[in-house]
């Protein structure tokens, strides 16, 4: 389960990196990247919670954990039309 958490953590970091790449491609690409990053972060946090319940303490990178505060994860950007 620790290995699964490590993979989920790496995947979340990678998906957050893709947001910067998608910024050059337009609003739909940005939203898709944000949605993927949000799902990856939730998956990472879910594994961390399960490990914590088993008594295994894992540290998540605070920079990654704070990404949702930097990027609008749960809501669409009002500056872009929804289409």
C-alpha positions, -999 to 999 in steps of 0.1 A, spaced: 0 0 0 30 23 6 41 17 -30 6 26 -42 7 58 -22 41 67 -37 28 61 -72 -3 82 -65 19 109 -50 41 110 -81 11 109 -104 -4 139 -86 28 159 -89 30 151 -126 -6 161 -132 -1 194 -114 29 200 -136 7 195 -167 -15 225 -157 14 248 -166 18 231 -200 -19 233 -206 -19 270 -199 -5 275 -234 -32 255 -250 -63 273 -239 -91 272 -213 -105 238 -221 -71 222 -218 -65 240 -186 -98 228 -171 -91 192 -182 -57 194 -166 -71 209 -134 -97 182 -132 -72 155 -137 -49 170 -111 -77 173 -86 -87 136 -90 -50 126 -86 -47 147 -55 -79 131 -40 -65 97 -48 -32 105 -31 -50 119 -1 -72 89 1 -42 65 3 -25 88 28 -57 86 50 -58 48 47 -21 45 57 -27 69 86 -55 47 98 -31 18 98 -6 38 118 18 46 90 26 83 88 34 97 54 42 132 45 27 148 15 46 177 -1 30 209 12 35 226 -22 15 199 -38 -12 199 -11 -16 237 -16 -20 235 -54 -58 236 -51 -56 269 -34 -35 282 -63 -56 267 -91 -94 266 -90 -98 228 -86 -135 225 -79 -149 254 -99 -146 266 -134 -127 299 -140 -153 327 -145 -129 344 -169 -134 317 -195 -166 307 -212 -180 273 -205 -184 255 -237 
